[in-house]
Amino acid sequence: MNKRRILILYSLALLATVGARAGMPDTAAWAGQDQRNRRIYETRARHDPDGIGKFYMGREIAHVMGHEAAEWLERADRADTELPHQVIKQMKLKPTDTAADIGAGTGYFTFRMSRVVTQGKVYAVDIQPEMLSFIEQKKRELKARNVVSILGTEADVRLPDQTVDAALLVDAYHEFSYPREMMESIVRSLKPGGRVIQVEYRGEDPDVPIKRLHKMTVAQARREMAAVGLIWKETKDFLPQQHFIVYQKSRP
Ligand SMILES: C[S@@+](CC[C@H](N)C(=O)[O-])C[C@H]1O[C@@H](n2cnc3c(N)ncnc32)[C@H](O)[C@@H]1O
């Protein structure tokens, strides 16, 4: 698929955003009362149309990809452009691990992880019930009994504390409308020494044909993860267009 076609498809996928946001859990009341949010986030009237006008650590947060674009997540050429087998291999999961796919979408990575953690489980977390319905249907088709779908909120993954060995975030973090709270809840869900693996389109590379707010630089990603106490371990560049960044929760 050429770059222009990729850009058009991705733009169409993002156009589905508005409808999806309408169906999301309303955390505005909660957010409005939280003094801390006002210190962490900044709202600007002039902003990128691909963003929500809310800024975190200097970065504008992107619109959420709506469930109407589920097809985009399952596109055939993804295996060549995003090398999912390599992503799973590089995660170095153990068969007994508990993994989490945060912002799981249609479960493109969930089911690939479930085939590795055969004696463990995979939590698939998303805020769009339609995405979870898709995952539940696929779970039945594949008889993937070790997949557990979880409806999170915009600020909380709703996972049990200290249970997760590895949390994967593919092309999702830049959409989190409460990134600080989301990452704090992910860190709570990790076991001591548990890992976060973040995959994002490379923000440093103008040749990656993805909208600016839907890419991230390593420097920005590391700053934001350090803000919740995650320790950067390594950045691997085996993917054609994305960063693969590994962080760890400290051990007491
Ligand atoms: C671009 S899709 C990527 C889906 C999947 N990770 C993949 O690579 O196929 C981003 C997903 O993140 C989800 N998302 C956005 N904000 C979220 C949040 N705060 N908590 C959980 N999921 C969220 C969206 O609903 C969407 O399904």
The ligand as an SDF file (V2000), in Angstrom:
LIG
                    3D

 27 29  0  0  0  0  0  0  0  0999 V2000
   -5.7430    3.4050   17.2690 C   0  0  0  0  0  0  0  0  0  0  0  0
   -6.6080    2.2500   18.2710 S   0  0  0  0  0  0  0  0  0  0  0  0
   -5.3760    0.9730   18.4730 C   0  0  0  0  0  0  0  0  0  0  0  0
   -5.9770   -0.3450   18.8760 C   0  0  0  0  0  0  0  0  0  0  0  0
   -4.9760   -1.4970   19.0900 C   0  0  0  0  0  0  0  0  0  0  0  0
   -4.0260   -1.1860   20.1170 N   0  0  0  0  0  0  0  0  0  0  0  0
   -4.2790   -1.8490   17.8130 C   0  0  0  0  0  0  0  0  0  0  0  0
   -3.1090   -1.4820   17.6650 O   0  0  0  0  0  0  0  0  0  0  0  0
   -4.8950   -2.5100   16.9700 O   0  0  0  0  0  0  0  0  0  0  0  0
   -6.6370    3.0100   19.8760 C   0  0  0  0  0  0  0  0  0  0  0  0
   -7.6010    2.3770   20.8400 C   0  0  0  0  0  0  0  0  0  0  0  0
   -7.3700    2.9600   22.1320 O   0  0  0  0  0  0  0  0  0  0  0  0
   -8.6110    3.0780   22.7720 C   0  0  0  0  0  0  0  0  0  0  0  0
   -8.4960    4.0640   23.8630 N   0  0  0  0  0  0  0  0  0  0  0  0
   -8.4040    5.4170   23.7840 C   0  0  0  0  0  0  0  0  0  0  0  0
   -8.3540    5.9670   25.0230 N   0  0  0  0  0  0  0  0  0  0  0  0
   -8.3920    4.9240   25.9110 C   0  0  0  0  0  0  0  0  0  0  0  0
   -8.3550    4.8330   27.3290 C   0  0  0  0  0  0  0  0  0  0  0  0
   -8.2600    5.9040   28.1120 N   0  0  0  0  0  0  0  0  0  0  0  0
   -8.4210    3.5920   27.8750 N   0  0  0  0  0  0  0  0  0  0  0  0
   -8.5070    2.4830   27.1000 C   0  0  0  0  0  0  0  0  0  0  0  0
   -8.5480    2.5150   25.7620 N   0  0  0  0  0  0  0  0  0  0  0  0
   -8.4880    3.7160   25.1710 C   0  0  0  0  0  0  0  0  0  0  0  0
   -9.5720    3.4770   21.6790 C   0  0  0  0  0  0  0  0  0  0  0  0
  -10.9100    3.2390   22.0420 O   0  0  0  0  0  0  0  0  0  0  0  0
   -9.0690    2.6040   20.5240 C   0  0  0  0  0  0  0  0  0  0  0  0
   -9.7450    1.3750   20.4880 O   0  0  0  0  0  0  0  0  0  0  0  0
  1  2  1  0
  2  3  1  0
  2 10  1  0
  3  4  1  0
  4  5  1  0
  5  6  1  0
  5  7  1  0
  7  8  2  0
  7  9  1  0
 10 11  1  0
 11 12  1  0
 11 26  1  0
 12 13  1  0
 13 14  1  0
 13 24  1  0
 14 15  1  0
 14 23  1  0
 15 16  2  0
 16 17  1  0
 17 18  1  0
 17 23  2  0
 18 19  1  0
 18 20  2  0
 20 21  1  0
 21 22  2  0
 22 23  1  0
 24 25  1  0
 24 26  1  0
 26 27  1  0
M  CHG  2   2   1   9  -1
M  END
$$$$
